[in-house]
Amino acid sequence: MATIRVVWLIDADPPSEIGGGRGFYPATGATAPPDQALMIRRIETMRDIARAEVDGKAVATVHTSPRYRDDLFAEPYRALWLDCAAAGLTLALHPHEDRADGSTMYDDAAHMERVITERMARARALGLPLTAFRSGTFAFNPALPRMLAREGLLLDLSAAPGLAIADRPVDWPRTTALAGPLRLPGEPAGAPSDVFEVPIGWDGMGTSLDANYLFCERLTLERLVAIWAAMRTAAEADGRPRLVNFLAHGFGLDVAQWREQSLRFLDHVRRNGGEIVCARQARAMHEAALARSATAMTPA
């Protein structure tokens, strides 16, 4: 049976008054920083649950946006991120580049270049070990693989196979359901890439964030389990190991309903053909599993 490995991805975005990841457009003179007590509690909860439940095998995203460009890099958050890293969590740069009209600046390669370069310089100056990347609301720009590789962000967790949202911009091929090198659109399958893509888990059917992807706070436990079953069926059919991410949020882990659902789903994964893996090891483990699978399928 093909193994399905799971990276637990925990977004730590601040609250916004507009849902759906569209509330981080530029600050005004009246914009207050995120509620510090709330954010401290959420990050500490993420850290403690990941350490206790999965031995720190999780990814925590460090938010930046036009509205909160530097807030989550400053103290007291810097010390909290270092605590997360010490507990085993991988830290990911997470730019939410929203415009007030609901679109995203991921369509502007020059803007994204500035953001990634400046935030990574800031992270290095602060001693923050950011090694992964997650876009805001699954957005993508064709120049991202080059930018990420240059900055040492060699694990990307942005893909949602089949998902298309015209104004974000989001348009992920269904082929990204299989983890592998992140390439520019149109590049051949054998083209080299230093950046490795781990997509959100997907049932291979519809393309609704409310039904078809491993997105904790948008689904019921029953639906998450059904997606897992569909993934196992697909893996058994083609014999290829899978590597995906399971998306939860700091705000969810701070609420009993979503916290319990996350942990019950992770337990279901471990009891039903899955393995929770450390992001830092995910690529090597997956490539080794693919090699074993190819060997096993080669006629003697």
N, C-alpha and C positions, 0 to 999 in steps of 0.2 A: 504494500500500500504506500502510495506517495505521501511524504510528510508535508504538512502545512505548518510553516513557522510564522509566528506573529510578533511584530514589534508593536508595543503599546505606546501610542502617540497621545500625549496630553497637552493640549493647547492651553496657554495661560493668559489669554486675552483679558484686558480690563473690561468692565461693563460698558455698554453703550446703549443709548436710548433707541437706536434703530437696530433691529435684529438682522440676522442673515449676513453678518460680517460687513455691513455697509455703513458703519457709524464712526469711522476713524479718519474722516476728512480733516483738513487743516483746522487747528485750534483758532479760536477767537480770543479777544482780550478777556472774555468772561469765562473761558474754559478752565476748569479746575483740574488738578492732577487726579489720577485714579485714587479712589478711597484706599488709603494706605493700610488701615487695619484689615479691611476686607481682602486686599491683595496679599498681605502677609499671611493671613489665615489660609487662603487658597493655596499658596505656594508651599507652605509648611504641610498642609494636608496632602498635596500631591507627593511631596518628598516622602512623608512618613508612610503613606499607603503603598507607594511603589517599593520602598525599602522592605516593608513588612510582608507584602503579598507576593512580590515577584523578584525579590532580592535586588531591587534597583534596576531591573531590566525594563526600562521605559525611556521615552524621549520627552523632555520638557521643552516647550518652545518659549523663546525670549522675544516678546512682542516689541515691534517698533512700527510707527505709523506717522503720517503727517500730524496727527493730533497729539500723539504721545511719543515723539521721536526719541527722547532720551530718558523718559521717566523710569522705565523698567531696567535701565542700565545703571542708574544711580543707586546710592544707598537709600534704604536698607536692602534693596533687592540684590545688589551685587553679592553681598554676603550670603543671601539665601540661595542664589544660583550656585555659588561655590559649595554650599552645603549639599545641594542636589547632586552636583558632580561627585562630591566625596561619597555620597550614598550609592553611587553607581550609575546615576541617570546620565544620559547623553543630552547635551544642550544644543538646540537648533535655533538658528536665526529665523525669525518669523515676521517679515514685513507685510503689513496690511495697508496697502497704498491706495486708499479710497479717495474718490472725488465726491463732492457734495451732491452730484446728480445721481449717485449710486453706481457709477462705473468705477473702474480701477486704473491706476497709472501703470499697471503691468504692461499696457500696450506701448509704453514709452521706454525704449531700451536705454536711452541716455539717463533718464531718471532712475531706473532700476540700477544702472551701473553706479551712479553716485551713492544711492542708498546702501547698496551692498558693500561697496568699498569703504565708505565712511563708517558704517556700523561695525564692520570687521576690524577696522583700525581702532575704533573705540574699545571693542571687546579685547583686543590684544593688549591695549594700554591698561585695561582693568584686570588682566589676567583671567578673563573668562574663556574657557575652552569650548568655543562654538565649533562644532565639526559637522553639523547636519543643517538642512534647510527645509522649510515648509513655507509655501507661498500662502498668501491670504486668499481664502475661499477657493482653493484649487487653481488659481490663476497661473498663467504661463506666458513666457516670452521666448521666442526662438534663440535669443542670445543668452539665456540663462545658463545652459550647460558650460559655456566658456567662462562666464563670470564666476560661477560656483567653483569650477575647477581651479581657477586662478587663486581664489581665496581659501582653498583647502576645505571647502564644504563638499565633501565627496559622497555624502548620502543625502538623497532628496526624497521627501515623503509627500509630494504635492499631487501625484496623479490620482485621478478618479476615472477609471476606464469607461469610455463611452460617454462621459458627461460633457455636455456642451451648454454654456451660458454665454450668449453673444456679447453682453455688455460688460463682462468681467475682465479680460477675455478668458474663456475656458473652452477647450475643444480637445479632449484627450482621446486618442485612438483606443479602440477596444483591445488592441494588442498589448497595451500597457498593463493588462491584467497579470501578465507574467513579468515578475521582477527582472531587471536587467539594466544594462548601460543606458543612461539618459542621453539621447542623441538629438541633433537638430532635425526638424521635420524634413523628410525626403532623403535623409542619409541612409545608405544601405545597412542591412542588418549586421554586417560584419565590421562596420566602421568603429574605430576605437573610441572610447569615452572613459574619462577618469571618474565621472559622476555616476553613481548607481541609484536607480529608481526603485523604491519600494512603494507600490500603490496601496490605496485603501482597499480592504477586502470587498469583493463584489460578487453578486450571485450570477453574473453573466446574462441576466435577463433584461430587466428594465433599467432606466437611468434616472430614477428619482432618489434624491438624497433622503427622502422620507420613507423609502421602502427597500432599496436595493444595495446599499453600501453599509459597511460596518461602522456606523456613526451612532455612538451610544445614545446621545440625548435626542436624536430624531426618531428613534425606533423603540419598539417594545422588546423585551427579552425574547419573546416568542419569535419575533421577526429576525432578530440577530441569530438565533439558533437555526432558523430556516435558511438564512444566507450561508451559514457555516455548513449546513447539510448539502446545499447546492455546490459549494466549493469542494467538499470532499468527494462528491459524485464526479465532478469534472476531473479532479486529480486522479481518481481511481480509473477513470475512462482512458486518460492519455498517459498515465504513469509518470507525469512530470511533477516534481516537488514544487510547492508554492511558497512564496514569501510575501506577506501582506502586512499592512498596518491596521490596527484597530483604534479608531479615533474617539477620544473622550476629551473632556475639558475640565479646567480647574473649577469652574462654576458648578459643574456637574458633581465632581467628587466632594464638593462642599455641601451637597444636599443628599440626604439619606437615600432617597429613591434612586437617583442615578449612581450614587456610590455603590449601593447594593447591586444594581444591575450590572455595572462594570465588573465587579468582582465575581458575580455569579456567571457572567459570560466567560471570563477568563478561566474560571474553574471548569466550565463546560468544554472549552478549548482543550485544556490539559487532559480531560477524561475522554475526549473524542477525537483522537488522531492529530492533535496539535501540540505545539511546543512554543512557549514564550521565550524569545531570544533577545539578547543584548544587541542593541543597534550597532555597536562597534564591531561585533562579530558576524553580523547578519550576512554581509556580502560573501565573506570567505566560506561560511557554512553553506550558503545557498549554492555557490559555484561548485563546492565539493559534492553536494547532493546531486546537482545536475550531472556532474561527471560520472558519479556512481550509477545514476539512472541510465545515462547513455550507454555505459558499459554493459549494464544488465540487459538492455534491449538489443544489443548487437548480437546477431547470430554467431554461434561458434563456428 
